[in-house]
Amino acid sequence: MKRVITSTVVLIICILTLISSFLLAENLNHNYWWQVIGMAIVTFAVGQYFFKIIKSYQATKK
């Protein structure tokens, strides 16, 4: 259960960082688009890890 909570918190942090990077790139400086691309890749990888943890938790819970 601890791994599920930890991965959920990390995924939420990644999504919030991705959104803030997008807003910075739109409004402030167009050089932030590289940060948006990087955070999208990191968020995708963390999301895949998150769903893997959820699947394994559901399998062991049954």
Backbone as a chain_set.jsonl record, in Angstrom:
{"seq": "MKRVITSTVVLIICILTLISSFLLAENLNHNYWWQVIGMAIVTFAVGQYFFKIIKSYQATKK", "coords": {"N": [[0.82, -1.191, 0.0], [2.022, 1.165, 0.68], [3.734, 1.657, -1.468], [1.899, 2.195, -3.476], [0.707, 4.584, -2.621], [2.969, 6.243, -2.583], [3.735, 6.197, -5.308], [1.472, 7.386, -6.399], [1.579, 9.993, -5.347], [3.978, 10.889, -6.508], [3.274, 10.777, -9.225], [1.24, 12.722, -9.297], [2.734, 15.011, -8.637], [4.428, 15.112, -10.872], [2.55, 15.58, -12.915], [1.537, 18.096, -12.141], [3.888, 19.621, -12.359], [4.322, 19.374, -15.091], [2.082, 20.758, -16.074], [2.583, 23.345, -15.04], [4.976, 23.9, -16.363], [4.067, 23.969, -18.985], [2.371, 26.224, -18.859], [4.268, 28.209, -18.28], [5.773, 28.118, -20.631], [3.898, 28.935, -22.504], [3.183, 31.536, -21.673], [5.418, 32.986, -20.682], [8.164, 32.411, -21.6], [9.401, 31.135, -24.562], [11.423, 29.309, -24.647], [11.003, 27.447, -22.743], [9.709, 25.3, -23.786], [11.261, 23.058, -24.238], [11.549, 22.092, -21.696], [8.907, 21.368, -21.231], [8.589, 19.268, -23.056], [10.452, 17.443, -22.013], [9.351, 17.0, -19.438], [6.956, 15.857, -20.199], [7.799, 13.401, -21.193], [8.93, 12.294, -18.862], [6.635, 12.245, -17.219], [5.059, 10.45, -18.642], [6.602, 8.089, -18.362], [6.564, 7.778, -15.567], [3.829, 7.488, -15.216], [3.371, 5.037, -16.519], [4.799, 3.358, -14.799], [3.282, 3.788, -12.496], [0.768, 2.627, -13.192], [1.601, 0.013, -13.476], [2.322, -0.613, -10.838], [-0.21, -0.36, -9.628], [-1.621, -2.434, -10.913], [-0.158, -4.683, -10.006], [-0.64, -4.456, -7.292], [-3.417, -4.821, -7.185], [-3.534, -7.451, -8.089], [-2.221, -8.862, -6.073], [-3.83, -8.297, -3.963], [-6.158, -9.744, -4.267]], "CA": [[0.0, 0.0, 0.0], [2.927, 2.314, 0.744], [4.214, 1.905, -2.828], [0.795, 2.787, -4.236], [0.587, 5.977, -2.195], [4.158, 6.948, -3.04], [3.677, 6.384, -6.761], [0.401, 8.345, -6.666], [2.095, 11.334, -5.035], [4.969, 11.234, -7.526], [2.55, 11.038, -10.466], [0.567, 14.021, -9.165], [3.774, 16.037, -8.718], [4.855, 15.192, -12.269], [1.489, 16.211, -13.703], [1.518, 19.512, -11.798], [5.08, 20.232, -12.948], [4.072, 19.45, -16.527], [1.129, 21.851, -16.312], [3.247, 24.63, -14.797], [5.933, 24.107, -17.449], [3.28, 24.37, -20.15], [1.944, 27.603, -18.663], [5.446, 29.061, -18.433], [6.15, 28.17, -22.048], [2.886, 29.711, -23.229], [3.066, 32.929, -21.26], [6.63, 33.702, -20.287], [9.352, 32.248, -22.436], [9.223, 29.986, -25.448], [12.506, 28.34, -24.44], [10.53, 26.438, -21.797], [9.093, 24.165, -24.482], [12.116, 21.883, -24.033], [11.179, 21.558, -20.386], [7.596, 20.726, -21.388], [8.821, 17.99, -23.731], [11.111, 16.567, -21.043], [8.407, 16.612, -18.391], [5.968, 14.946, -20.789], [8.433, 12.081, -21.236], [9.037, 11.812, -17.48], [5.287, 11.949, -16.743], [4.652, 9.212, -19.298], [7.313, 6.973, -17.734], [6.041, 7.625, -14.199], [2.473, 6.962, -15.357], [3.44, 3.605, -16.797], [5.209, 2.711, -13.549], [2.134, 3.877, -11.595], [-0.23, 1.623, -13.549], [2.184, -1.291, -13.183], [2.191, -0.788, -9.391], [-1.629, -0.569, -9.336], [-1.974, -3.794, -11.358], [0.439, -5.674, -9.111], [-1.34, -4.349, -6.007], [-4.716, -5.458, -7.323], [-3.337, -8.889, -8.228], [-1.854, -9.449, -4.784], [-4.916, -8.051, -3.019], [-7.189, -10.774, -4.439]], "C": [[0.868, 1.261, 0.0], [3.451, 2.67, -0.644], [3.146, 2.566, -3.675], [0.659, 4.264, -3.888], [1.773, 6.793, -2.693], [4.108, 7.199, -4.536], [2.57, 7.353, -7.154], [0.879, 9.773, -6.432], [3.1, 11.778, -6.096], [4.29, 11.542, -8.856], [1.847, 12.392, -10.41], [1.569, 15.166, -9.262], [4.248, 16.211, -10.16], [3.812, 15.891, -13.136], [1.42, 17.709, -13.405], [2.723, 20.252, -12.368], [4.929, 20.368, -14.455], [3.128, 20.602, -16.858], [1.796, 23.209, -16.103], [4.284, 24.925, -15.875], [5.226, 24.565, -18.717], [2.841, 25.826, -20.04], [3.106, 28.579, -18.791], [5.834, 29.21, -19.894], [5.165, 29.006, -22.852], [2.996, 31.198, -22.924], [4.385, 33.671, -21.123], [7.743, 33.615, -21.32], [9.193, 30.995, -23.28], [10.362, 28.974, -25.349], [12.105, 27.239, -23.46], [9.872, 25.242, -22.492], [9.943, 22.913, -24.345], [11.827, 21.251, -22.682], [9.832, 20.847, -20.456], [7.763, 19.352, -22.03], [9.464, 16.99, -22.767], [10.174, 16.094, -19.95], [7.316, 15.702, -18.932], [6.528, 13.526, -20.843], [8.518, 11.48, -19.834], [7.662, 11.423, -16.938], [4.764, 10.664, -17.367], [5.304, 7.997, -18.641], [6.788, 6.718, -16.315], [4.625, 7.06, -14.243], [2.46, 5.476, -15.652], [3.846, 2.824, -15.549], [4.05, 2.685, -12.555], [1.112, 2.792, -11.919], [0.293, 0.206, -13.338], [2.065, -1.607, -11.686], [0.736, -1.082, -9.018], [-2.058, -1.979, -9.74], [-1.419, -4.843, -10.416], [-0.245, -5.636, -7.734], [-2.702, -5.028, -6.078], [-4.595, -6.977, -7.43], [-3.018, -9.541, -6.886], [-2.954, -9.258, -3.742], [-5.967, -9.146, -3.086], [-6.81, -12.079, -3.822]], "O": [[0.511, 2.28, -0.591], [3.599, 3.848, -0.968], [3.457, 3.415, -4.51], [0.512, 5.101, -4.779], [1.598, 7.913, -3.174], [4.409, 8.304, -4.987], [2.71, 8.073, -8.142], [0.606, 10.66, -7.24], [3.069, 12.928, -6.534], [4.693, 12.478, -9.547], [1.865, 13.132, -11.394], [1.288, 16.183, -9.897], [4.448, 17.337, -10.615], [4.158, 16.703, -13.994], [1.261, 18.51, -14.326], [2.592, 21.392, -12.815], [5.359, 21.364, -15.036], [3.356, 21.337, -17.819], [1.596, 24.124, -16.901], [4.456, 26.081, -16.264], [5.717, 25.436, -19.435], [2.926, 26.577, -21.011], [2.945, 29.662, -19.353], [6.182, 30.302, -20.343], [5.561, 29.71, -23.782], [2.911, 32.026, -23.831], [4.458, 34.863, -21.419], [8.201, 34.63, -21.844], [8.887, 29.921, -22.762], [10.266, 27.886, -25.917], [12.785, 26.218, -23.355], [9.517, 24.268, -21.828], [9.403, 21.807, -24.337], [11.857, 20.029, -22.538], [9.642, 19.823, -19.799], [7.145, 18.381, -21.593], [9.064, 15.827, -22.716], [10.194, 14.922, -19.574], [6.799, 14.858, -18.2], [5.814, 12.561, -20.571], [8.216, 10.303, -19.638], [7.526, 10.396, -16.274], [4.098, 9.874, -16.697], [4.639, 6.992, -18.391], [6.593, 5.569, -15.919], [4.259, 6.242, -13.399], [1.642, 4.736, -15.106], [3.3, 1.755, -15.276], [3.85, 1.694, -11.854], [0.636, 2.106, -11.014], [-0.484, -0.705, -13.054], [1.745, -2.735, -11.312], [0.474, -1.952, -8.188], [-2.777, -2.646, -8.996], [-2.119, -5.791, -10.059], [-0.405, -6.674, -7.092], [-3.099, -5.729, -5.147], [-5.447, -7.708, -6.925], [-3.489, -10.641, -6.597], [-3.0, -9.982, -2.747], [-6.605, -9.452, -2.078], [-7.579, -13.039, -3.887]]}, "num_chains": 1, "name": "protein.A"}
